[in-house]
């Protein structure tokens, strides 16, 4: 059942992200964001932002230019 719950919350997040996409921007370059499997990626600069508990962590200092999230 846990996989059903995570799949449900994932599809809920995808739906919510689609609705808010026009309001969100990359904090580093203000570029458009796209949703990948487990993170949000900037179309302009390629930075990747992790998604924690369904919330994209849009903090420029926590990502790298190649799109890999730094910890």
Secondary structure, 3 states (H helix, E strand, C coil): CHHHHHHHHHHHHHHHHHHHHHHCCCCCCCCCEEECCCEEEECCCCCEEEEECCEECCCHHHECCCCCECC
